[in-house]
Amino acid sequence: MIRAFIAIELNDGTTINKIKSFSARLKQNQPKLKTVAPENLHMTVKFLGNISESLAPKIYRILKEEINENIFKGKSFEYKLKGVGQFNKFSVLWVKLIGDIQLLQEVKNSMEQLLAEKLDIQRDKRTQFKPHLTIGRLKKDKINYQTFSALKNLINENKNLEFGPFIVDQVKLKKSVLTGKGPIYSDLVY
């Protein structure tokens, strides 16, 4: 079995460095926060969970032929990464994507439909796609009132912070190996 997900990678070095710098400030403010390693920054389009080794090449082909070649067609779309937010009562901190979100929603919908029809992969239960890059995680049992207040202030102070461009030109099938030091991601290519 392969733990897999579909993602759009962040490849702009300047943007990565700005997020890395901000993450260091976050970590200084909240030592128990686990920040995302710079080489792992991405936007998850769909988490697949554990899939069989025989299914992975089929998913890869659909992404390559139906999404990357038919929808993106070699074009790239520029978004901005701006502002910091949170999900799940501050257990997930993220950077927001600004731009033509409808295009990303259409890509996700097309991908979901193709995977469901051709491979019987269940669609996401969430109907609305909220494009973001996760930059940190905090276990819920580590969030007390002091942590909550500090993170709330930090997010309010940085809600308009600009990190830079995020170029979208393809989706990738990624493998995730969980280790004690954090996940290791790699491309699945067939």
Backbone bond lengths (Angstrom), bond angles and torsions (degrees), N, CA, C in turn:
res aa  C-N    CA-C-N  psi(-1)  N-CA   C-N-CA  omega(-1)  CA-C   N-CA-C  phi
1 M - - - 1.458 - - 1.533 109.34 -
2 I 1.320 114.45 147.58 1.461 121.89 179.58 1.528 107.83 -121.78
3 R 1.318 117.15 128.84 1.473 121.13 173.49 1.522 105.77 -82.37
4 A 1.332 116.68 117.62 1.466 119.51 -169.76 1.525 112.33 -135.94
5 F 1.337 113.62 159.73 1.455 121.38 174.89 1.524 108.42 -153.70
6 I 1.318 115.63 164.76 1.466 122.26 178.23 1.523 106.65 -111.36
7 A 1.344 115.67 131.71 1.463 119.01 -172.26 1.519 112.25 -144.92
8 I 1.320 113.71 164.33 1.462 122.73 168.67 1.523 104.98 -115.82
9 E 1.324 116.07 122.78 1.461 120.75 -174.86 1.522 112.32 -83.78
10 L 1.319 114.68 150.30 1.462 121.93 171.17 1.521 106.82 -91.04
11 N 1.335 116.85 121.19 1.465 120.85 -175.88 1.520 114.36 -119.00
12 D 1.327 118.84 -5.70 1.462 121.19 -177.71 1.534 109.84 -79.35
13 G 1.338 116.70 114.78 1.463 121.91 -176.07 1.513 114.40 -59.13
14 T 1.328 116.94 -40.63 1.467 120.52 -179.60 1.524 110.39 -65.35
15 T 1.324 116.40 -43.57 1.463 121.01 178.84 1.528 110.20 -63.88
16 I 1.323 116.27 -43.37 1.470 120.29 178.34 1.527 110.15 -58.92
17 N 1.334 117.04 -43.24 1.470 120.38 -179.79 1.524 112.45 -64.89
18 K 1.338 116.97 -36.82 1.471 119.72 177.85 1.526 110.49 -66.32
19 I 1.333 116.24 -41.26 1.468 119.64 178.01 1.528 109.85 -66.70
20 K 1.320 116.47 -40.76 1.470 121.33 178.47 1.532 110.58 -59.55
21 S 1.320 116.48 -43.87 1.463 121.67 179.15 1.529 110.91 -64.14
22 F 1.335 116.25 -44.53 1.462 120.31 178.72 1.534 110.37 -64.83
23 S 1.323 116.72 -40.57 1.468 120.94 179.08 1.523 111.23 -61.77
24 A 1.325 116.64 -36.51 1.473 120.49 177.42 1.527 110.09 -63.61
25 R 1.341 116.46 -40.30 1.474 120.48 176.25 1.530 110.75 -64.04
26 L 1.332 115.46 -41.33 1.464 120.37 178.01 1.524 110.42 -59.54
27 K 1.316 114.62 -47.27 1.467 121.25 -177.68 1.530 110.69 -63.13
28 Q 1.320 116.28 -36.65 1.465 121.13 177.72 1.532 110.01 -65.16
29 N 1.330 115.50 -40.35 1.457 122.30 -179.82 1.528 111.20 -72.31
30 Q 1.341 116.23 -37.02 1.465 122.55 -176.25 1.530 109.81 -132.68
31 P 1.324 118.62 84.58 1.465 121.54 -175.24 1.532 114.48 -57.50
32 K 1.331 118.32 -25.27 1.472 120.53 -178.64 1.526 112.44 -83.41
33 L 1.318 116.77 -6.39 1.463 121.66 178.91 1.525 109.57 -72.07
34 K 1.327 115.96 132.73 1.467 120.37 174.72 1.521 107.35 -96.35
35 T 1.326 116.07 113.39 1.463 119.84 179.98 1.527 109.53 -89.31
36 V 1.329 115.45 155.24 1.465 122.04 179.76 1.525 108.23 -80.58
37 A 1.325 116.16 131.36 1.470 121.07 178.13 1.526 109.36 -61.56
38 P 1.336 118.11 140.91 1.472 121.00 -177.48 1.533 113.76 -52.06
39 E 1.331 117.44 -38.21 1.470 119.99 -178.98 1.529 112.63 -72.53
40 N 1.329 117.12 -9.55 1.464 120.99 179.91 1.526 113.56 -103.23
41 L 1.329 118.46 3.11 1.467 120.43 -178.03 1.526 110.24 -67.23
42 H 1.321 115.50 126.40 1.464 121.30 -178.07 1.531 108.72 -162.45
43 M 1.318 114.87 168.26 1.455 120.97 171.84 1.528 107.05 -108.54
44 T 1.313 116.95 117.31 1.460 120.38 177.87 1.525 108.74 -74.52
45 V 1.314 115.78 127.21 1.460 121.08 176.27 1.527 109.20 -94.99
46 K 1.343 115.90 -38.46 1.466 120.61 177.52 1.521 109.68 -156.88
47 F 1.323 116.05 127.96 1.457 120.88 172.87 1.520 107.39 -89.11
48 L 1.318 116.66 125.36 1.464 121.42 -177.19 1.525 112.46 -95.79
49 G 1.322 117.19 -24.72 1.460 119.95 -175.47 1.519 110.04 77.96
50 N 1.318 116.59 -151.82 1.462 120.96 179.96 1.522 110.04 -81.55
51 I 1.320 115.47 121.81 1.467 121.03 178.67 1.530 108.42 -121.79
52 S 1.324 115.79 157.89 1.465 119.81 179.23 1.523 110.07 -73.96
53 E 1.317 115.40 153.84 1.465 120.27 178.96 1.520 111.28 -64.36
54 S 1.329 117.72 -25.13 1.468 120.25 179.11 1.532 111.89 -78.86
55 L 1.330 117.58 -22.78 1.464 121.31 -179.64 1.529 112.08 -80.91
56 A 1.317 117.20 -31.71 1.467 121.66 -175.57 1.533 113.47 -54.28
57 P 1.349 120.37 -47.28 1.472 119.32 179.82 1.530 112.96 -63.76
58 K 1.313 116.92 -31.15 1.473 120.70 179.20 1.530 110.01 -69.13
59 I 1.320 116.48 -41.65 1.469 120.67 176.88 1.524 109.15 -63.87
60 Y 1.318 116.43 -45.16 1.469 121.54 179.73 1.531 110.57 -55.76
61 R 1.325 117.16 -46.27 1.477 120.77 -178.88 1.528 111.65 -62.62
62 I 1.322 116.92 -41.75 1.470 119.75 178.61 1.528 110.02 -62.69
63 L 1.320 117.04 -44.57 1.470 120.07 179.45 1.521 110.78 -62.53
64 K 1.322 116.51 -44.24 1.463 121.07 -177.39 1.530 111.32 -68.10
65 E 1.322 116.51 -53.03 1.466 120.76 -172.23 1.523 113.72 -81.07
66 E 1.304 117.54 -39.39 1.468 120.25 -174.12 1.536 113.45 -91.97
67 I 1.320 116.88 -35.67 1.470 119.58 -176.75 1.524 110.62 -97.43
68 N 1.328 117.19 -60.57 1.470 119.92 -174.68 1.526 112.63 -65.93
69 E 1.339 117.97 -42.70 1.471 120.04 -177.52 1.522 113.17 -84.87
70 N 1.331 118.90 -31.50 1.469 120.78 -176.90 1.520 114.29 -94.83
71 I 1.318 117.59 -31.98 1.468 119.28 -178.74 1.527 110.71 -97.14
72 F 1.335 117.69 -53.18 1.465 119.82 -179.30 1.527 111.80 -74.98
73 K 1.323 117.16 -35.75 1.480 122.87 176.18 1.526 112.70 48.30
74 G 1.321 117.27 39.04 1.463 120.29 178.61 1.518 114.49 79.04
75 K 1.334 117.52 -1.07 1.469 120.93 178.76 1.525 109.65 -88.60
76 S 1.319 114.90 156.41 1.462 118.92 174.71 1.525 108.75 -123.60
77 F 1.312 114.69 152.72 1.458 121.91 -178.38 1.520 107.54 -125.43
78 E 1.339 115.67 130.89 1.461 119.24 -176.44 1.521 110.93 -99.24
79 Y 1.307 114.11 130.19 1.454 123.29 175.36 1.519 107.63 -118.19
80 K 1.327 115.69 169.44 1.460 120.80 174.80 1.520 108.05 -115.35
81 L 1.310 115.53 144.64 1.459 120.94 171.37 1.519 106.63 -102.18
82 K 1.333 114.76 115.60 1.463 119.28 -173.61 1.522 110.08 -148.70
83 G 1.307 115.06 129.66 1.459 120.56 174.86 1.516 112.96 88.34
84 V 1.316 114.62 151.21 1.458 122.14 -179.68 1.520 107.81 -116.91
85 G 1.323 116.49 140.50 1.457 121.57 179.14 1.514 110.44 -142.16
86 Q 1.350 115.31 -173.50 1.462 119.96 -177.72 1.523 110.70 -146.42
87 F 1.318 114.82 154.31 1.465 123.33 171.44 1.524 107.59 -123.45
88 N 1.316 115.12 160.09 1.470 122.03 170.73 1.528 113.50 52.88
89 K 1.314 116.00 52.06 1.473 121.63 176.78 1.523 112.10 52.66
90 F 1.321 114.80 49.29 1.467 123.59 174.23 1.530 114.52 74.45
91 S 1.327 118.64 14.12 1.467 118.21 177.02 1.532 110.95 -81.36
92 V 1.333 117.70 -18.28 1.467 122.12 176.00 1.527 108.52 -129.55
93 L 1.338 116.53 124.35 1.465 121.85 175.46 1.517 107.89 -108.07
94 W 1.336 116.39 139.97 1.458 120.18 -174.15 1.515 112.17 -145.07
95 V 1.338 114.10 166.22 1.463 123.14 174.04 1.523 106.46 -110.49
96 K 1.326 115.72 136.52 1.466 121.78 -175.38 1.525 111.75 -86.17
97 L 1.327 114.99 145.25 1.462 122.88 174.41 1.524 108.47 -94.33
98 I 1.333 116.93 130.47 1.460 122.65 179.28 1.530 107.74 -116.03
99 G 1.329 116.29 131.60 1.465 120.60 178.82 1.515 110.02 149.60
100 D 1.330 116.17 -154.98 1.463 122.53 -177.86 1.531 110.30 -75.21
101 I 1.319 115.74 81.18 1.461 121.68 -177.72 1.526 110.33 -66.56
102 Q 1.329 117.00 -29.08 1.465 120.79 179.19 1.528 110.96 -59.09
103 L 1.331 117.18 -39.47 1.466 120.64 178.11 1.530 110.28 -60.64
104 L 1.326 117.25 -45.46 1.464 120.55 178.89 1.525 111.31 -64.13
105 Q 1.329 116.15 -37.53 1.468 120.05 177.47 1.528 109.94 -63.49
106 E 1.335 117.22 -40.87 1.466 120.94 178.47 1.527 111.60 -65.68
107 V 1.337 116.72 -40.38 1.470 120.43 176.72 1.525 109.33 -61.14
108 K 1.323 116.14 -46.92 1.464 120.01 -179.81 1.524 110.97 -62.76
109 N 1.333 117.69 -44.76 1.464 120.78 -179.98 1.522 111.43 -61.39
110 S 1.337 116.81 -44.36 1.472 120.78 178.70 1.522 110.64 -61.67
111 M 1.318 115.84 -45.01 1.457 120.79 179.93 1.529 110.90 -62.44
112 E 1.325 116.65 -46.12 1.470 121.22 179.12 1.528 110.67 -58.64
113 Q 1.337 116.13 -44.48 1.461 120.83 -178.80 1.530 111.04 -64.28
114 L 1.323 117.10 -46.25 1.467 120.99 179.91 1.526 111.70 -62.63
115 L 1.317 117.15 -44.74 1.465 120.18 -179.64 1.527 111.29 -65.88
116 A 1.330 116.96 -36.25 1.466 120.57 178.86 1.528 110.85 -69.87
117 E 1.338 116.62 -46.90 1.467 120.66 -177.05 1.525 112.90 -69.64
118 K 1.324 116.69 -44.07 1.466 120.09 -172.73 1.525 113.97 -88.70
119 L 1.340 116.86 -29.45 1.468 118.98 -174.17 1.526 113.41 -126.38
120 D 1.324 116.16 3.01 1.458 121.59 179.50 1.537 112.38 57.99
121 I 1.332 115.80 37.06 1.466 121.03 176.27 1.523 107.63 -89.89
122 Q 1.308 115.30 126.28 1.462 121.20 -175.89 1.529 111.57 -61.60
123 R 1.334 114.79 138.17 1.465 120.84 176.51 1.522 110.22 -70.61
124 D 1.333 115.59 155.68 1.464 120.11 174.08 1.515 109.26 -62.83
125 K 1.310 115.81 143.21 1.465 120.09 178.89 1.525 111.78 -73.97
126 R 1.344 115.89 -29.38 1.467 119.22 178.08 1.523 108.38 -73.54
127 T 1.300 116.29 129.25 1.462 119.25 -178.52 1.519 112.14 -85.20
128 Q 1.324 117.19 -33.56 1.460 119.53 -178.33 1.520 110.54 -97.79
129 F 1.315 114.54 127.95 1.456 122.47 179.29 1.520 107.88 -86.19
130 K 1.326 117.52 128.02 1.467 122.24 179.12 1.522 108.25 -114.38
131 P 1.340 117.20 88.11 1.466 120.34 -175.68 1.526 112.31 -63.54
132 H 1.329 115.34 126.86 1.462 121.55 -178.51 1.521 109.25 -161.83
133 L 1.321 115.49 164.38 1.460 122.18 171.95 1.518 107.26 -114.54
134 T 1.305 116.85 119.08 1.461 120.36 176.09 1.521 108.42 -70.34
135 I 1.334 115.90 131.35 1.471 119.57 179.17 1.526 112.22 -116.25
136 G 1.341 117.00 -13.64 1.458 118.93 179.30 1.515 112.28 -165.83
137 R 1.329 114.35 156.01 1.466 121.52 178.41 1.523 109.17 -135.15
138 L 1.321 114.17 146.12 1.458 120.79 178.40 1.522 107.25 -136.35
139 K 1.316 116.75 126.65 1.466 119.52 178.86 1.521 108.67 -62.55
140 K 1.336 114.67 138.92 1.468 119.43 -175.78 1.525 112.60 -57.85
141 D 1.327 117.31 -32.49 1.466 118.81 -179.67 1.534 112.76 -73.35
142 K 1.337 117.17 -7.21 1.474 121.79 177.76 1.531 111.57 -95.37
143 I 1.335 116.83 -1.90 1.463 120.42 -176.12 1.529 109.30 -98.21
144 N 1.325 115.32 106.25 1.459 120.59 174.34 1.534 107.91 -108.39
145 Y 1.313 116.59 -175.69 1.466 119.62 -176.79 1.521 111.62 -60.79
146 Q 1.328 116.85 -41.31 1.464 121.25 -178.55 1.539 110.41 -64.00
147 T 1.320 116.28 -44.42 1.470 121.26 178.48 1.521 110.11 -63.53
148 F 1.333 115.83 -45.59 1.461 121.97 179.56 1.522 110.28 -56.86
149 S 1.328 117.25 -48.71 1.473 121.75 -179.04 1.523 111.59 -63.36
150 A 1.331 116.44 -44.16 1.469 120.46 -179.08 1.527 111.08 -63.42
151 L 1.333 116.97 -44.09 1.468 120.30 179.83 1.526 111.29 -68.30
152 K 1.319 116.45 -38.55 1.468 120.21 178.13 1.526 110.01 -60.36
153 N 1.324 117.15 -44.86 1.468 121.22 178.41 1.522 111.22 -64.42
154 L 1.318 116.46 -43.01 1.462 121.35 -179.72 1.533 111.05 -61.21
155 I 1.316 116.25 -42.17 1.467 120.30 179.19 1.524 110.36 -67.43
156 N 1.327 117.37 -43.99 1.469 120.18 178.42 1.523 111.83 -61.13
157 E 1.323 116.85 -39.53 1.468 121.02 179.82 1.530 112.14 -68.32
158 N 1.320 117.17 -23.87 1.465 120.96 -173.80 1.525 113.63 -118.33
159 K 1.329 116.91 20.83 1.468 118.92 -177.14 1.525 113.03 -68.12
160 N 1.329 117.80 -16.59 1.467 120.66 178.12 1.530 112.85 -117.62
161 L 1.320 116.46 12.85 1.461 120.60 -179.94 1.529 110.13 -65.95
162 E 1.334 116.19 126.98 1.469 120.69 179.74 1.518 109.76 -95.02
163 F 1.331 115.00 130.09 1.463 120.61 180.00 1.522 112.06 -101.69
164 G 1.332 117.31 -27.83 1.455 119.64 179.32 1.517 112.48 131.00
165 P 1.342 115.84 -169.64 1.464 120.35 -175.95 1.527 113.14 -78.55
166 F 1.327 113.96 154.67 1.463 122.88 173.79 1.521 105.61 -133.57
167 I 1.318 116.20 110.47 1.465 121.17 -176.72 1.523 109.33 -92.13
168 V 1.328 115.71 127.53 1.461 122.05 178.81 1.523 107.77 -110.61
169 D 1.333 116.54 116.83 1.461 119.78 178.52 1.523 113.23 -139.23
170 Q 1.327 117.30 -5.81 1.459 120.69 177.49 1.522 110.14 -169.17
171 V 1.325 114.91 159.46 1.458 120.90 170.71 1.523 107.12 -106.86
172 K 1.324 115.50 150.62 1.463 120.33 -178.84 1.521 110.30 -127.75
173 L 1.319 114.70 146.40 1.453 121.30 171.62 1.525 106.83 -88.62
174 K 1.324 116.36 123.78 1.460 121.73 -174.25 1.532 110.59 -119.46
175 K 1.313 114.05 147.24 1.462 122.12 174.48 1.524 107.76 -103.84
176 S 1.317 116.52 140.91 1.459 121.67 179.27 1.525 108.84 -123.61
177 V 1.318 115.39 121.99 1.462 120.94 174.87 1.524 106.68 -112.97
178 L 1.325 115.97 119.59 1.459 120.57 -178.77 1.526 109.44 -85.01
179 T 1.338 115.40 130.68 1.464 121.26 177.88 1.522 108.42 -129.77
180 G 1.307 116.48 170.21 1.463 121.18 177.89 1.515 112.86 -64.25
181 K 1.333 116.81 -22.62 1.464 121.15 -179.75 1.525 112.45 -97.45
182 G 1.310 117.10 5.95 1.458 121.10 -179.00 1.517 110.90 117.88
183 P 1.330 116.84 170.18 1.464 119.89 -177.46 1.528 112.15 -73.24
184 I 1.319 114.61 151.71 1.460 121.51 172.50 1.525 106.13 -117.46
185 Y 1.335 115.95 121.97 1.459 121.23 -179.03 1.520 109.98 -105.32
186 S 1.329 115.02 144.49 1.465 120.21 173.95 1.519 108.53 -146.85
187 D 1.332 115.36 155.28 1.463 120.68 178.37 1.522 109.63 -74.60
188 L 1.327 115.76 141.13 1.459 121.27 170.38 1.523 106.42 -102.24
189 V 1.318 116.38 116.11 1.464 121.92 -177.25 1.520 108.04 -127.94
190 Y 1.342 116.35 132.86 1.470 120.74 -179.27 1.511 110.32 -128.99
